[in-house]
């Protein structure tokens, strides 16, 4: 493909998606000959009223860059045909309330800062918190052919059940089969486009919804989250054993609420007991990616939808640990 055409394709932002045609993986074909350029775009998740806007913007951009006559066509396309996701990582826990969503968010921040393209799927349909954490309060939209995620302030596409409801406080009162169907639809009908990493924030526990995600998505491995409390080993073993039964590798473990640092006395207080991080890493046969402290500043940023502003050495450590586990050097 001519570099001028490629730059134009990457410059045209799809309305409502806040990402370019190249980023969304919608470019199907480009032909150049005799002063003419023919471009075929996939229509996955594009509403009818958006197509002429995209077509006109692309014609102008390519014509300005090349001086050629430009023809733009659309063809039928499913999101799963457009999606190019290099790694899909699940974040799981044996029980609720251990900070699984927080770890998902911090991993996304770390990978983004390392130069990777990251998307986040909040698969906890009945207790979604990722949109709030990332300051995403719009509504996902699309067409009969697919759904477009909502993009965070720092450019990370986010998909959550909360982004499909009429209001954030509307409960999802569904039985298992409905949750199963929704999760499978997220796997097939969401247009992620080109990503290096898709992080999946799983529901807590090891029940139906977790099983569905493990089956419906090409999971490369799982990160297991826990806290330094009694019975933690039994709970962590449940999550690890489930991953093994699903033939998914445990990439690492993360201890949340590990300690509270008090700067006035330069001391770490272990509020919930001694750290079990190294012990759980041995149980999992995987590295300890990090110990996350109880940090009021982090909690405040999450409440305000600004987790992407959090600056701490723990963020870099989490990202570097995950990249090592995947076998990929930081960029």
N, C-alpha and C positions, 0 to 999 in steps of 0.2 A: 504494500500500500504506500502511495506517495506520502511523504512526511507532512506535506502541507494539508493533505486531506485528513490525515490522522489527527493533526493538531486541531483542525476544525471540528472533527467528530468529538474530540475531547473537550471542546470549548462550548458545545451546545448543551445547555442544562435542561433536563426534562422538567417541566412545571409540575410541582407537587412532589417530585422525587428528590430535588436538590442535588442531583448527581448527573454526570454527563452520559451521553449515549454509549461511549466506550466503557465507562465504569459500570453501567447497567448490563453490559453484554448484549445490547440490542442490535449491533451491526452484523448483518448476515452476509452481505456481499457488496463489494466495491469493484466496479469496472471502469477503466479509463482508456479511452481511445479516440483519436481524431478530434481532440479538443472538447470532448464530452466526458462527463462523469456520471455514472449511474450507481445509485446507492440503494440497497434494499435493507430496510429496517424491520426487525421483529416487532410485533404489536403487543407483546406480553404486558399485561397490567395497564395498558394505556387506554384512557377513556377516549371516545370518539372526538370530543371537542379539543383534546390535546394534540391529536395527530397533525392537523393543519398548522398549528403553532410550531411544532417541532420541524415539520417539513419546510416551512418558510424560513425558519431560522437557519436550518442546515443549508438550504440552497444559497442563501445570502453569504454564509460563512465560507462555504467551499468556493463559490464564485469569486469572492473577494480574494481568496488565497491563491486560486489557480487561474482565474480568468476564463474558465471553461463554462460551457453550458451544463447545467446540473439537473438531473432528474432523480426524484426521491420516490420510492415505492415502499409500501408496507406489505408484509406477509404474516400469516398466522404463526404464532409462536407461543409455546408454554414457558412459564418461568423456569422450570427445571431444565429446559434446553438452553436457557441463557445463563444460568448460574454456573460460575466457575469458582468453586471454593476449595482451596488447597488443603485446609485442615479444619475439622470440626471437633471441638473440645467440649465435653460435658462437665459441669460443675455440680457435684452431688453431695449429699449428706445423709447420714442414717436417721436423722431427726430434724425437726424444725427448730428455728430460733438460734441457729449457730452462726449466722452471718454468711450464708451461701451466696446470696445476691450481692452482698458487699464484696466478696472475693471475686465474683464474676465481673463486677464493675471495675475493681482495681486492676484485674488482669487485662481488661479491655483498654483501660487508660495506659497501662504499661506497654502493651503491644503497639498501641497507636503512637506513643512517643518514640518507640523504637523504629518507626517507619513502616509498620505493617498496616494493611487495610483490614479493619475489624468490623464485624457486625455482631449484634447481640439479639438472641431469641430468648424472651422471657417465657419459658414453658410452664411456669407455675401459674396455671390459669385462674385458680381461685384465690391466690395471694400475690398478685404481681406487684413488684416494687421497683423494677428497673426503670420504667418511664419517669417516675418521680425522682429517682437518683440522678438521672441524666438530663433533667429539665425538659423532657419531651412531653408536651401537653396537647399536641395537635391530634388529628384523627387520621388513621391510615385510610387510603382510598385506593381504588383501582378499577378494574373492569371485570367482566365475566371470565376473562382469561387469567386473572391473577391479582395480587395485592402488593402495593408498594409500602415498604417500611417507612417510618418517620425518622428523619435524620436529626441527630443530636447537635448541639451548638458547635461541637468540634468535628462534625462530619461523620459520625458513626451511625449507620442505619440500625434502627431498633424496631423489633416487632414484639407486640404484647397483646394479650386479650383486651387490656384496658384501652388500647388504641382503637378498638373496634366497637366499644360500648358507647352508649349515648352520654353517660356521665361516669366519672372516675369511681364514684361510690356505689355504682350498680353492681350487685352481687352476681356471681355466676353460680346458679343453683342447678347443676347438671349431674346426672348419673354417669357412671363410668363410660358407657358406650358413646355418649355425646362428647365427653372429654377426649376419648380415644380418636374420634372422628376429627375433632378440631385440631389436635396435635398432628395427625397425619396430613391434614390440609396445609398446616404451616410448613410441613416438609415438602409439599409439592407445589403450592400455589403462591408462595412469597417470592417476589423478585429481588434476590440479593445481588445479582450481578457478579462482578469480579471481586472476590475477597481472598485475603490470605488466611484469615481466621474467622470462623463463626463460633462464638461462645454461646453455649446453651445452658441457661440457668434452670436446672431441673426442679421439679417439686421435691419436697423433703420425703425421706423414707425410701421404700423399695417396692411400692405397690404398682398398680396398673399403669398410671401415667408415666412413670419412669421407664417401665418396661416398653411402653409404646414408643417413646423417644429413642430408646436404645435400638429398637428394631427399625424405626422409620427413617433414621438419619445415619449417614455414614460416619459414625463416631470414631475418631482416631484414638481417643483415650479419655480418661476422666481424672478430674482433680477432686479429691475428697476433703471436705471441710469439717472441722470439729472444734470443740472448746476443751479447756483443761479441767474437766469435771469428773466426778465419779461415774462409773459405768461407761466411760467414753470408749474404752477398748472394745466392749461388746458391740456398741453402736457402730463404731468404725468398721469392725469386722463384717457386719451385715452389708454395709455399702461395698466394701472391697470384694466380698464373696459374690455379691450380685454382679459386679463388673466382670469378675472372672467367669461366672456362669454365662454371661452374654458375650464372652470372648473379647472383652474390651480391656485394654491395658490401663492400669492406674499410673498416671504420669507424675503424680506427686500429691502430697498432703499439705494442708495449710491449717495452722492453729490460729483461731480467731479469739479475741478477748484474752490474749495471753498474759497481759500485764498492764498496769497503769504506771506511766512514768511521771514522777513528781519532780519537776526541775528545781524547786526550791531546796530540796534535800538531795538532789541528784541520785534518786533511788527508784528502782522498779518494784512496784507492789503487785504481787501475784494474787489478785482478788479472788480468783476461782480455784486456787490451789496451784501446786507446782506444775510447771510445763510438762506436757506429755508428748511434745513434738517429736523428739528423737525416738521415743518408744513406738509411736504410731507410724513413723516412717519405716521402722523395722518390721512392724506388723504388715504394712502395705508392700514392703519390698520396693519402695519408691522413695525419692528424695523428699526432704522437708523443704518446701518451696519458701516458707516464711512463717514468722510469728507476728500476727497483727495485734498491736496494742489497743487498749481502750483509749480512744483519742476523741475528746469532745469536739475538737476542730473538725475532724473527719465527719463526725455525726452531724454537725451543723451544716457542712457543705452538702451532704447527702440530702438533708431535709430541704435545702434551698435549691436542689437540682443542679448542684455544681461540683459533683464528684470529680469531673475532669480537671478541676482546678487544684486538686489535692497534690501537694508536693512533699514527698517523704522518700527516704531511702528504701522503705519497704516496698514501694511501688516498683522501683527498678529491679529489686531483688526478686519479686514475684515473676516479673516478665522474663528476666534472664534465666530463672530456674525452669520456667515452662519451655522456653526456647531450647535449652539444653536437653530437656526430657524428650522433646519432639525430634531433636537432632538437627536443629537449625540455628546457626549463629545469629546474634543480634546484628541488625543493619546499622 
